[in-house]
Amino acid sequence: MSSAELSLGAGPSLSAPTRRLANRFVEVDADACRANFNRHPFVIKHTLVGHPLFSLPRLVELSRVLPPENVIYHSGEIPPATTLYTGAPRNGLSSEQTIREIEECDSWMVLRYVEKDPEYRELINDCLSEIAQYTEPLYPGMIQRQGFIFITSPLAVTPWHTDPEFSFLFQIRGSKRLKIVSPSPLSERELEEYFADLRNPTFKDEYCESASTFDLNEGEALHFPLTVPHWVHNGNAVSISISITFQTYASDRRTLIYKTNNYLRKKGLNPRPYGESYLRDSAKFLAFRATRRAMKLIGRSQGPAPARY
């Protein structure tokens, strides 16, 4: 499927000078963004191909300094229904060996929360600041900027999953075929459970029929709306990509309301679904935020938390 086929609908036209801004890292069609952001997948262009932060030696260096729980890798010869992160067998190699031998070792790797490294944080902030010129009028208040780098062997599979953030997947090297179930088929109950513990819902065979197919190539980045499930089949060469993600004030509020609803259901109550009552949603949001703030204060009173990075 072409990027044009995924860009459904069209917003009001802009004058030529404002359709695409002269950014350093991304090129965004403002009309396509306005019509599709958080509604349908759509493509933007980028200039990160060949960037030194995505060379294999630099990625080896990054893998050495990230906390072990943020360097996840395993065999890439798995079905799409495999549980993300924990369902696949290990490949028998170290993380450094996996990166250095990625062309032959039939593996899949993710380096999580790479914004902890100052160089990657600067690049992520630069890219998202350029994207924010287009998204802020639609969903204001970009927060919680993060990055996840994927290093994948030829023909490896990234399992079925959904993302709790707004995301743009930047293809740096190689290509991949994405299967995307849009709009999201997840029920309100599934969403509540997902946001509570970030465990992906059970894969259903029917999703193979309903998913759209998209081929992502070097120099392209694909936007995923919130909670749109997808899985990935890598191309015939090594793939390197980075998912650059963020929340907004509104999406963070939604997450906390889903978490609260899940908690209330476990207590035997029957809360109103998200979006049915603004007043009740606001009360849940304020209660959850107050509880979270209190827990943080308790944690501080017990001494500083150990450094994660």
C-alpha positions in Angstrom: 0.0 0.0 0.0 1.3 3.4 -0.9 1.7 6.3 1.6 -1.0 8.1 -0.4 -3.4 5.2 0.2 -2.9 5.5 3.9 -3.4 9.2 4.0 -7.2 9.1 4.1 -9.2 12.3 3.8 -8.0 15.8 3.2 -8.1 18.9 5.3 -8.5 22.5 4.1 -5.7 23.4 1.7 -2.9 25.7 2.9 -0.9 28.1 0.8 2.3 26.5 -0.7 4.8 28.1 1.7 3.0 26.6 4.7 2.4 23.1 3.5 6.0 22.0 4.2 8.3 23.9 6.4 12.1 23.9 5.8 13.0 21.7 8.7 16.3 20.1 9.3 15.2 16.6 10.1 11.6 16.1 8.9 9.3 17.0 6.0 5.7 17.0 6.9 2.7 17.6 4.7 0.6 19.8 6.9 -2.7 18.9 5.1 -2.0 15.1 5.6 -1.1 15.7 9.2 -4.2 17.7 10.0 -6.5 15.2 8.3 -4.9 12.0 9.7 -3.0 12.7 13.0 -4.2 10.2 15.6 -6.9 9.0 13.1 -5.0 7.1 10.4 -1.4 6.1 9.8 0.4 8.5 7.5 4.0 9.1 6.2 6.5 11.9 6.6 10.0 12.2 5.2 13.2 12.5 7.2 16.9 13.0 6.8 18.3 10.6 9.4 19.6 8.0 6.9 23.3 7.7 7.5 23.3 9.6 10.8 26.3 8.6 12.9 24.1 7.9 16.0 22.7 4.9 14.1 25.9 3.2 13.1 26.4 -0.3 14.5 29.5 0.8 16.6 27.6 3.7 18.2 24.7 1.4 18.9 27.1 -1.1 20.6 28.3 1.7 22.8 24.7 2.7 23.6 23.8 -0.9 24.6 26.7 -0.9 27.1 25.5 2.1 29.1 21.7 1.5 29.1 20.3 -0.5 32.0 20.1 -4.2 31.2 16.3 -4.1 31.4 16.3 -1.6 28.6 18.3 -3.8 26.2 16.0 -6.5 25.0 16.9 -9.0 22.3 15.9 -12.5 21.2 15.3 -14.7 18.2 13.5 -13.0 15.3 12.2 -16.3 13.9 8.8 -16.0 15.7 5.1 -15.7 14.7 3.4 -12.4 15.0 1.3 -13.6 18.0 4.4 -14.0 20.2 4.2 -12.0 23.4 6.3 -8.9 23.0 9.6 -8.9 24.9 9.0 -12.1 26.9 7.5 -14.7 24.6 10.5 -15.4 22.2 13.5 -17.6 22.9 16.9 -16.0 23.6 19.4 -16.1 20.8 22.3 -17.3 23.0 24.4 -14.2 22.3 25.4 -11.2 24.3 23.8 -7.8 23.4 27.1 -6.7 21.8 27.4 -9.9 19.8 23.8 -9.5 18.6 24.4 -6.1 17.2 27.8 -6.9 15.6 26.4 -10.1 14.1 22.9 -8.8 13.3 23.1 -9.7 9.6 23.5 -13.4 10.4 22.1 -14.1 13.8 18.4 -14.0 13.0 17.6 -11.7 15.9 15.4 -8.8 17.0 16.6 -6.1 19.4 15.2 -3.0 21.0 17.1 -0.4 22.9 14.5 1.4 25.1 14.4 4.9 26.5 17.5 6.0 24.5 16.7 9.6 25.5 18.7 8.9 28.6 21.8 9.4 26.5 22.4 13.1 25.9 23.2 12.8 22.2 20.1 10.7 21.4 17.9 13.0 23.7 19.0 16.0 21.7 18.2 14.3 18.4 14.8 13.2 19.6 14.0 16.7 20.9 15.0 18.2 17.6 12.9 15.9 15.6 9.8 16.2 17.8 10.2 20.0 18.0 9.9 20.1 14.2 6.9 17.7 14.3 5.3 19.8 17.0 4.8 22.6 14.6 2.1 20.5 13.0 0.7 18.6 15.9 0.4 21.3 18.5 -2.6 23.0 16.9 -4.3 19.5 16.9 -3.2 18.0 20.2 -1.4 20.6 22.3 1.1 20.0 25.1 3.8 17.6 23.9 5.4 15.9 26.9 7.3 12.7 27.8 9.5 12.6 24.7 11.1 9.1 24.4 12.9 6.9 21.9 13.2 3.2 21.1 15.7 1.9 18.6 15.1 -1.4 16.8 17.9 -3.4 15.3 16.6 -6.3 13.3 18.0 -9.2 11.2 16.8 -9.9 7.7 13.3 -11.4 7.6 12.9 -11.2 11.4 9.5 -10.5 13.0 8.5 -7.9 15.5 5.5 -9.3 17.4 2.0 -8.0 17.7 1.7 -5.0 20.0 0.2 -1.6 20.5 1.8 1.6 21.8 0.5 3.8 24.7 2.0 6.9 23.1 1.8 8.9 19.9 4.7 7.6 17.8 6.6 8.1 14.5 8.6 5.2 13.3 11.7 6.5 11.5 13.3 3.9 9.1 17.0 4.5 9.1 18.4 1.5 7.3 16.7 -1.3 5.3 13.0 -1.7 4.9 10.1 -3.4 6.7 6.5 -4.4 6.0 4.0 -3.4 8.7 0.6 -4.9 9.3 -1.6 -2.3 11.0 -5.1 -2.8 12.4 -6.7 0.6 12.1 -9.0 1.8 13.6 -8.1 0.0 16.8 -10.2 -3.1 17.5 -9.6 -3.0 21.2 -12.6 -2.8 23.5 -12.9 -0.3 26.4 -12.2 -3.1 28.8 -9.1 -4.2 26.9 -7.9 -0.6 26.8 -8.4 -0.3 30.6 -6.4 -3.5 31.2 -3.7 -2.5 28.7 -3.0 1.0 30.2 -3.0 -0.5 33.7 -0.2 -3.0 33.1 0.9 -2.5 29.4 0.3 -6.1 28.6 -0.9 -6.4 25.0 -4.3 -8.1 24.4 -4.5 -11.5 22.9 -3.8 -11.7 19.2 -6.8 -12.8 17.1 -6.5 -14.6 13.8 -9.1 -12.2 12.3 -6.6 -9.4 12.6 -4.5 -11.0 9.8 -7.5 -10.3 7.5 -8.4 -6.9 8.7 -4.9 -5.4 8.9 -3.6 -3.0 6.3 -0.2 -3.6 4.8 2.4 -0.8 4.5 6.0 -1.0 3.2 8.3 1.4 5.0 11.6 2.4 3.3 14.7 4.3 4.3 14.0 8.1 4.7 10.3 7.5 5.6 8.6 7.7 9.0 5.2 6.3 9.7 2.8 7.8 12.3 0.8 5.4 14.5 -2.4 6.7 16.2 -2.8 5.8 19.8 -3.5 2.1 20.6 -3.5 1.0 16.9 -2.1 -2.6 17.0 0.6 -3.6 14.6 3.3 -6.1 13.9 6.3 -6.0 11.5 8.0 -8.3 9.0 11.5 -7.2 8.3 12.9 -6.9 4.7 15.7 -8.9 3.1 18.4 -6.7 4.8 19.4 -5.5 8.2 16.9 -2.9 9.5 17.6 0.0 11.9 14.7 2.2 13.0 13.8 4.5 15.8 10.3 5.0 17.2 10.1 8.5 18.5 7.2 8.9 20.9 5.4 11.4 23.1 2.3 12.1 25.1 0.2 15.2 25.4 -1.6 16.5 28.4 -4.8 15.0 27.0 -3.4 11.6 26.3 -1.8 11.4 29.7 -5.2 12.3 31.3 -6.8 9.5 29.2 -4.2 7.0 30.4 -4.8 7.8 34.1 -8.6 7.5 33.7 -8.2 4.1 32.1 -5.9 3.0 35.0 -8.5 4.3 37.5 -11.3 2.4 35.8 -9.3 -0.8 35.8 -8.6 -0.4 39.5 -12.3 0.3 40.3 -13.4 -2.7 38.3 -11.1 -4.9 40.3 -12.8 -3.6 43.4 -16.1 -4.8 42.1 -17.4 -1.5 40.9 -18.8 -0.6 37.4 -17.2 2.8 36.4 -18.4 4.8 33.5 -16.2 4.2 30.4 -13.7 6.9 29.4 -15.3 9.7 27.5 -18.9 9.2 28.7 -18.8 11.8 31.5 -16.4 14.7 31.5 -17.0 15.4 35.2 -16.5 11.8 36.3 -13.4 11.5 34.1 -12.0 14.7 35.7 -12.6 13.4 39.2 -10.8 10.2 38.4 -7.9 12.0 36.8 -7.5 14.4 39.8 -7.8 11.5 42.3 -5.2 9.4 40.5 -2.8 12.3 40.0 -3.1 13.2 43.7 -2.4 9.6 44.7 0.6 9.4 42.4 2.0 12.6 43.8 1.6 11.3 47.3 3.4 8.0 46.5 6.3 10.0 45.0 6.6 12.0 48.2 6.6 8.9 50.3 9.3 7.5 48.1 11.4 10.6 48.5 11.0 10.6 52.2 12.5 7.1 52.3 15.7 8.3 50.5 16.8 8.8 46.9 15.9 6.1 44.4 18.9 4.3 42.8 20.0 5.7 39.5 18.6 3.9 36.5 21.2 5.2 34.1 
